[in-house]
Amino acid sequence: MRIIPAIDIIGGKCVRLSKGDYSTKKIYNESPLEVAKEFEDNGIQHLHLVDLDGAKSSHIVNYKILHEIASKTSLKVDFGGGLKSNEDLKIAFENGASQITGGSIAVKNPDLFREWLKTYGPSKIILGADCMDRKIATHGWLESSELDVVDFIKDFESKGIDYVICTDISKDGMLLGTSNELYAEIIANTKVKLIASGGVSCFEDVEKLVEIGCEGTIIGKAIYEHKITLKDLRKLC
C-alpha cells in the first residue's frame, strides 16, 4: 500500500483543519517545501497536495507552491483543490502535478470531468469522493449533496475511473481512526484503486487499511502531531 502524506495549503502555509472546518485552521509550517523535503528524506515517494484556498475560491490559487515542490523534490504530487476548468487543469500539470484530484467538478460538471478523464487517461485523473454521512460533499466541503458515496464511485467507475480518494469528513483531522466499514464496502462493490483518507491516528490504523485492501492511504495530522513518526513511515515505504 502506498503511503501518501498530505500537505494542505492556506495562505502559502502548511496547515491542517478538523472536519474540513476552516475556522479550526492550525499552521504547522510556514514552508510547504521544507515539509515536502523532509518527507522525501525519509523515503516517501508520493504527496497529496491540497490547495484549500483554491477549493474555497473555485479556481487554482497555490500553483506556485506546487511548482516549487515538484521542481525541487522527486515526489510524485497529486494535486487537488479548486480545479474547475480546463485552464486550471493545464496550470496544475504545467506546474508539475503527476495526478490531479477532482471532486466538486465531478458533481457539478460531470461532462467536463469525463472529458478530462478521456483526454488525460485514468492514470492522471483521480476521483475525489468526500462524504459526510455517506453523502458527497463539494466546494471544500462547504456544500453537501444527496449523492451516496458508493453509488457515486460506481457510476464513475463505469465511465473509466481507476483511482479514487475517499475521505469521510467526520473523521478528517480528528485522529479517531478510519472508516474501515465504508472502505471495505467500496472495495467489495468496485474494482477501483481506493486511497483512504481521514482519521489515521496510529500505525495500527495503517495496518488495518492494508488488510482491507486499500491501494494507498493519505496521512496528515497524525504525522504533524507526531502520532506516527517519519521513521515508522520509512519502514513501510
N, C-alpha and C positions, 0 to 999 in steps of 0.2 A: 504494500500500500504506500502511495506517495504521501510524504509529509509536506504540507504546504503552509508555511507561516503567513500570517496576514499583516499587512500594513494599511491602515485606514488613514486617509489624509483630510484634514480640515485646516485651512489657512496655511498650507505648506508644512504642517507639523504632523508627526505620528501620534495618533490618538486612538482611544477605544471608547465605545459607547456601551450602555446597558440596554438591551432590548430595542436597539435602534433609536433610542431617545436622545436627540441632540443636546438636550439640557443636562445630560449626565456625562458630557464630554470630559475625558481626562487625558491630559497631554503626557506622553511618555518620553518623547524625544523631539528636540527641535529639528533634527536632521534625519529624514527618512533614509537617505543614502547611508548614513552611519549604521543604522539598524540593518539595512539590507546587506551591507558588507559583513556585519557580524554573523548574520545567518550564513552567508557564503563561506566564511572562515570556518564554520562548524559543519560543513559538508552538505548543507541544504542546496538543492538544485532548483527548487520551484518557489514562486512567490505569488501570493494573491494580493494585488494592489487595488484598493478601492478609493475612488475619488468621491468622498462624501459631499464635498461642495458641488460637484457635478451632478450627483444624484438629486440634490435639492433644487438645483437650477435648471435641470433637464438639458444640459449640454456639457461637453467635456470642459474641465477647468484646469486640473492639475497635470496637464500633459508634459510640462517641463520636468516635473519630478519623475514621471515615467521615463522620459528620455535619459535623465541623469542616471537612474538605477540601471536601465537596460544597457547603457553605453559604458558604465564604469564597473559593472559586475557581469558574471556569466549566468546569472539567474534567468530562468525562463519565466517570464512575467505574464500572468493572466490579469487583465485589466478590466475593471467594471466601474460603473457609476456615471450616469448622465449621457450614455451613448444612445442618442435618439435619431441620428441622421447619418446618411452616407458620408458626410463630411466629418462627423465625429469619429466614425469608424476609420476613415482614411488617416486622420490625425493620430489615432491610437496605434495603428500598425506602423505608420511612418516614424513614430517615436519609440518603437522597439517592442511593442506588445507581441508576445508569442501567440496568445489567445485573447479573445475578449469575452466578457460575460454580459449577456443581455437578459434582463428580467422584465422591467416595465415595458420595454419596447415589444416584447413577445406577447404581452397582454393587450397593449393599446394599439399596436400596429403590427399584427402578426404577418401581414403580407410582406412588409419591409424586412422583418426578421427572417422570413423564409427566403427572401431574395439574398440576404447576407449569407445564409446557410448554403444556398446554391452557388453563389459567387466564390466564396472563400473555402467552402468544404467543412465537413463536420469535425475535422481535427482543429479548426481555428475558432469555431463558434461554440461557446458554452451556454446552455440554457440556465438562467438563474431562476430557481423555484423557491422563493422565500415565502414562508407562510406563517400565519397565526391562527391557531385552532383549525389547522388544515386548509385554511383559505389563503389563496395567493395575495400577497401584498405588493404594492408598487411605489414608485417615486420616493426612494429612500425609506420605504416602509411607512410613509406618511399617509398612504391611501390603501384601502382594502378592496377586495373583490369577492365575488361569490364562487370563484373557480376552486374546485377541490384540487389539492396539490397532486394527488396520484393521477387523476384524470388529465390534468394539465400536462404532466410529464408524458403520459401515454400518448396523448394527442400529438405532441411534438416528436416523440419517438417515431410515430408513423410518418412524419414528414422528414425524417433523416437525422435527427439529433442523436449524437453519440454521448456527449458529456453533459452532466447535469450537476450543478451545485445546489444542494437543498439545505436551506437554513430554517430551523424552527426559531422564529423571532423570540418566543417566550424563553428560550434557553440562551440566546446570544448574550455573551458578556456576563453571564450570571455565575459561571463556574459551578454549576449544579448537575453536570452530567449531560449526556447527549440523548437525542430522540431515537433510541435504538429500535423501538417497535415500528415507528414510521419508516425508518431506513430499511428495515427488514421487509416491510410491506412493499416498498418501492422496488427493491431487488427481486422480490418474489413475482412481481407483476410486470416487470420490464427487463430489457437486456441492456439498459443504458449503463455507462460507466459513472457510478454515483460517487460524488465527492461530498462528504458530510461536513456540515459547518454549524457551529454554535454549541456551546456548552461544555466543550472539552475542559476538564478540570484537573486531570491527573493522567499518569502513564497508563493506568488500568482502563480508562475510557478509550484510549487509543487502541489498546489490545482488543477491546470488545468490538470496535469498528472493523478491525482486521477479521475477526471471527465472523461478523455479519456478512462480509464480502464487499465492503466499500472500496472503490478504486483509489480514493485519496481522502485525506481529512485536512481541513483548514483549522489552524490553531492560532488564536490571537491572545486574548487576555491571560490565559494560563502561562504563556511564555513571559509576558510583561510583568505579571505578578509573581513570577518565579515558582509557580506550582509545578511546572515542567521545565527542567533545565535544558539548555542547549546541548549539554553533554548527553542527556537522555536521548535527544533527537538525533545526535550524531550516531549513536548506537543503532537506532532504527534505520537511518539513511545508509 
